[in-house]
Amino acid sequence: AEASQAACSQADEQKPKPADPTYDVVVYGGTPAGVMAAVAAARHGQTVVLLERLGHVGGIISGGLVGTDAGARETLGGLAAEFFQRIEKYYLDKYGPKSKQVLHCKNGLKYEPHVAEAIFQRLLAEQKTITVRKRHRLHSVEMNSRKIAAVEVDVLTDQGRPGGARQKVLGRIFIDASYEGDLMAAAHVAYRIGRESRSEYGELLAGITLGPKELIGAGDHRTQAYNYR
């Protein structure tokens, strides 16, 4: 029996460890931008993993900011337009075209948080090449020269604490869709604070636009109001 156990133990040690998962696209951050980036990549035939540190996807849209700032509805296109169309269809199907819910949703621009999250979830689930990993928080970045080669993530418990073995995820392309830019910071991507002057890149509408005449077009080192949001 002891010999048998020793043989099994030796066989287990000789088994190759499972390879770290590799994807065409690694998206960090389940924000609206992260969801749409994952869906867009998958629709172009790419394998995608979406890493989100919380237990929900959709960021502030599914978290309570349910009134969309938009001008003319016809200026919205692409996946954004599809999202709003699905919002409107949800209320049409559930309550009927003459309901107050359809009226109040304003062609899909206003919605309940759980409806927004359900639609984000559906968009992701429809793409079979997308893997969603919630409660996965960035720990470190592995660089190959100036390019990200892999990320290590902590698997979090429901209380937001590390609760499992740290995981390594490899990819060809990495997208930082987090609100805070954690992945870019970990990769030491260069950044600047403030706005560029009009002359720096020849941009007609850059720089300060209101104020004393001598400052119009100048750059500064200030941050935009509500920029964190």
Disulfide bonds with the S-S distance in Angstrom:
none
